[in-house]
Amino acid sequence: MDLLQLQLLLDATKITLGLALTSLLVGLVLAILFCVAEMQKNPLIAKPISLFVTILRGLPEILIVFFIFFGGTHILFLLTDEFYDISPFWSGVVALSLIFASYASQTLRAAIQSVPKGQQQGAQALGMGPVRCFLRITLPQAWRLALPGLGNQWMVLLKDTALVSLIGVTDLMKQADLLSGSTYKPFTFLVAAAAIYLIITLISQWMLKHLDNHINRFDAGVAK
């Protein structure tokens, strides 16, 4: 592998990381919205969102990526009678964000339900409104409980970014495939791609471990 090929792989790695981190941020916002909507007592809000999340979780990830990319183009054509090119990168972000949010919302919902209701009742008795109570009392504790599950879903999201190579995004997987085809050295570039994914995963695990230690630092036996 020469320097130019290594540079191409590193550039593709930046695209993979940008795709994964953007999808993570958008997915977390969507996960909170899905979670809050599913916990509403009003069935007109809770049921449609619950059905939407169930559909997302029931479909293969690659099918969702294709639906967003090809289906989005078709829907825009039907609405405007004009053809628009949809960015493969942003189609991938939308698809991966929805996939991540559908699973993360269930993790968050379980974490929120694990927070003792007495704390919410106590905060409301002190004059906190429901929204402030959720943001200041419930959500911070729920994040702590949800972090291990969200960490696992981040790992899955990172690997799912390889799916967007099928809609034309030159991510790490796509670049490794292109270099394999042009040099007839598939093993070399597949091993290189695997090594880069593994390095990112190990760094993620290290950061998640330190984040977990930080947010649990006041727990008994962990305080420093």
C-alpha positions as CSV (number, residue, x, y, z in Angstrom):
1,M,0.0,0.0,0.0
2,D,1.5,3.4,-1.0
3,L,1.0,6.8,0.6
4,L,-1.7,7.9,-1.9
5,Q,-3.8,4.8,-1.2
6,L,-3.3,5.3,2.6
7,Q,-4.4,8.9,2.2
8,L,-7.5,7.8,0.3
9,L,-8.4,5.4,3.2
10,L,-7.9,8.1,5.8
11,D,-10.1,10.6,3.8
12,A,-12.8,7.9,3.6
13,T,-12.4,7.3,7.4
14,K,-13.2,11.0,8.0
15,I,-16.4,10.5,6.0
16,T,-17.3,7.4,8.0
17,L,-16.7,9.3,11.3
18,G,-18.7,12.3,10.1
19,L,-21.6,10.1,9.0
20,A,-21.5,8.2,12.3
21,L,-21.2,11.2,14.6
22,T,-23.9,13.3,12.7
23,S,-26.2,10.3,12.8
24,L,-25.5,9.8,16.5
25,L,-26.5,13.5,17.4
26,V,-29.6,13.5,15.2
27,G,-30.5,10.0,16.4
28,L,-30.2,11.0,20.1
29,V,-32.6,14.0,19.6
30,L,-35.1,11.7,17.7
31,A,-34.7,9.0,20.4
32,I,-35.7,11.5,23.1
33,L,-38.7,12.7,21.0
34,F,-39.8,9.1,20.3
35,C,-39.4,8.1,23.9
36,V,-41.4,11.1,25.2
37,A,-44.1,10.6,22.6
38,E,-44.4,6.9,23.4
39,M,-44.8,7.6,27.1
40,Q,-47.7,10.1,26.5
41,K,-51.1,9.0,27.9
42,N,-52.8,10.3,24.8
43,P,-53.1,7.3,22.4
44,L,-53.4,9.6,19.4
45,I,-49.7,10.6,20.1
46,A,-48.3,7.4,21.6
47,K,-49.8,4.8,19.2
48,P,-48.6,6.2,15.9
49,I,-45.1,6.8,17.2
50,S,-45.0,3.3,18.7
51,L,-46.1,1.8,15.4
52,F,-43.5,3.8,13.5
53,V,-40.7,2.7,15.9
54,T,-41.9,-0.9,15.6
55,I,-41.8,-0.7,11.8
56,L,-38.3,0.7,11.9
57,R,-37.1,-2.0,14.2
58,G,-38.7,-4.7,12.1
59,L,-37.1,-3.8,8.8
60,P,-33.6,-4.7,7.7
61,E,-31.3,-1.7,8.0
62,I,-30.3,-1.9,4.3
63,L,-34.0,-1.6,3.3
64,I,-34.4,1.6,5.4
65,V,-31.3,3.1,3.7
66,F,-32.8,2.2,0.2
67,F,-36.2,3.5,1.2
68,I,-34.8,6.9,2.3
69,F,-32.5,7.3,-0.7
70,F,-34.6,6.0,-3.6
71,G,-38.0,6.6,-1.9
72,G,-37.1,10.2,-1.0
73,T,-36.3,11.0,-4.6
74,H,-39.5,9.5,-5.8
75,I,-41.7,11.3,-3.2
76,L,-40.1,14.6,-4.0
77,F,-40.8,14.0,-7.7
78,L,-44.5,13.2,-7.0
79,L,-44.8,16.3,-4.8
80,T,-43.1,18.8,-7.1
81,D,-43.2,17.1,-10.5
82,E,-39.5,17.8,-10.7
83,F,-36.5,15.6,-10.2
84,Y,-34.2,16.4,-7.4
85,D,-30.9,14.7,-6.6
86,I,-30.8,13.7,-2.9
87,S,-27.4,13.7,-1.3
88,P,-26.3,10.1,-0.6
89,F,-24.5,11.3,2.5
90,W,-27.6,13.0,4.0
91,S,-29.8,10.2,3.0
92,G,-27.5,7.9,5.0
93,V,-27.6,10.3,7.9
94,V,-31.4,10.3,7.9
95,A,-31.6,6.5,7.6
96,L,-29.0,5.7,10.2
97,S,-30.5,8.3,12.6
98,L,-33.9,6.7,12.4
99,I,-32.4,3.2,12.9
100,F,-30.4,4.4,15.9
101,A,-33.4,6.4,17.4
102,S,-35.7,3.4,17.1
103,Y,-33.5,1.3,19.4
104,A,-32.2,4.1,21.6
105,S,-35.7,5.3,22.4
106,Q,-36.5,1.9,23.9
107,T,-33.3,2.0,26.0
108,L,-34.1,5.5,27.2
109,R,-37.7,4.6,27.9
110,A,-36.6,1.7,30.1
111,A,-34.1,4.0,31.9
112,I,-36.7,6.7,32.5
113,Q,-39.1,4.1,33.9
114,S,-36.3,2.9,36.3
115,V,-36.0,6.4,37.9
116,P,-38.1,6.3,41.1
117,K,-41.4,8.2,40.7
118,G,-41.0,9.6,44.2
119,Q,-38.3,11.9,43.0
120,Q,-40.5,13.4,40.3
121,Q,-43.3,13.8,42.8
122,G,-41.0,15.4,45.3
123,A,-39.7,17.8,42.7
124,Q,-43.2,18.7,41.6
125,A,-44.2,19.2,45.3
126,L,-41.3,21.8,45.4
127,G,-42.9,23.7,42.6
128,M,-41.1,22.3,39.5
129,G,-43.2,22.0,36.4
130,P,-43.4,18.7,34.5
131,V,-41.0,19.8,31.8
132,R,-38.4,21.2,34.2
133,C,-38.7,18.2,36.4
134,F,-38.1,15.9,33.4
135,L,-35.1,17.9,32.2
136,R,-33.5,18.6,35.6
137,I,-34.4,15.4,37.6
138,T,-35.5,12.5,35.5
139,L,-33.4,12.8,32.3
140,P,-29.9,13.2,34.0
141,Q,-30.5,10.0,36.0
142,A,-31.9,8.2,32.9
143,W,-28.8,9.0,30.9
144,R,-26.7,7.4,33.5
145,L,-28.8,4.2,33.4
146,A,-29.0,4.2,29.6
147,L,-25.3,4.8,28.9
148,P,-24.3,1.1,28.6
149,G,-27.1,0.4,26.2
150,L,-26.5,3.5,24.2
151,G,-22.8,2.7,24.0
152,N,-23.6,-0.7,22.4
153,Q,-26.0,1.0,20.0
154,W,-23.2,3.5,19.0
155,M,-21.0,0.5,18.1
156,V,-23.8,-0.9,16.0
157,L,-24.3,2.5,14.3
158,L,-20.6,2.7,13.6
159,K,-20.6,-0.6,11.7
160,D,-23.9,0.2,10.0
161,T,-22.2,3.2,8.3
162,A,-20.8,0.6,5.8
163,L,-24.3,0.2,4.4
164,V,-24.2,3.7,2.8
165,S,-21.5,2.5,0.5
166,L,-24.4,0.8,-1.4
167,I,-26.0,4.2,-2.3
168,G,-22.8,5.8,-3.4
169,V,-21.1,7.3,-0.4
170,T,-17.4,6.9,-0.5
171,D,-16.9,5.8,3.0
172,L,-14.2,3.6,4.4
173,M,-15.9,0.4,3.1
174,K,-16.5,1.8,-0.3
175,Q,-13.0,3.1,-0.6
176,A,-11.5,-0.2,0.4
177,D,-13.6,-1.9,-2.2
178,L,-12.6,0.6,-4.9
179,L,-8.9,0.1,-4.1
180,S,-9.3,-3.6,-4.0
181,G,-10.8,-3.6,-7.5
182,S,-8.2,-1.3,-9.0
183,T,-5.1,-3.1,-7.5
184,Y,-6.4,-6.7,-7.4
185,K,-5.3,-6.8,-3.7
186,P,-8.6,-7.2,-1.9
187,F,-7.1,-8.8,1.2
188,T,-4.7,-5.9,1.8
189,F,-7.4,-3.2,1.7
190,L,-10.0,-5.3,3.5
191,V,-7.5,-5.9,6.4
192,A,-6.7,-2.2,6.4
193,A,-10.4,-1.3,6.6
194,A,-10.9,-3.8,9.4
195,A,-8.0,-2.4,11.3
196,I,-9.3,1.1,11.1
197,Y,-12.8,0.0,12.2
198,L,-11.2,-1.8,15.1
199,I,-9.2,1.2,16.2
200,I,-12.3,3.4,16.1
201,T,-14.2,0.8,18.1
202,L,-11.4,0.5,20.8
203,I,-11.2,4.3,21.1
204,S,-15.0,4.4,21.5
205,Q,-14.9,1.8,24.2
206,W,-12.2,3.6,26.1
207,M,-14.1,6.9,25.9
208,L,-17.4,5.2,27.0
209,K,-15.6,3.6,29.9
210,H,-14.2,6.9,31.1
211,L,-17.6,8.6,30.6
212,D,-19.3,5.9,32.6
213,N,-16.7,6.3,35.4
214,H,-17.2,10.1,35.4
215,I,-21.0,10.1,35.6
216,N,-20.9,7.4,38.4
217,R,-18.1,9.0,40.3
218,F,-20.4,9.9,43.2
219,D,-21.8,6.4,43.6
220,A,-20.7,4.5,46.7
221,G,-17.3,2.9,46.2
222,V,-16.5,4.8,43.0
223,A,-16.1,8.3,44.4
224,K,-12.7,9.7,43.8
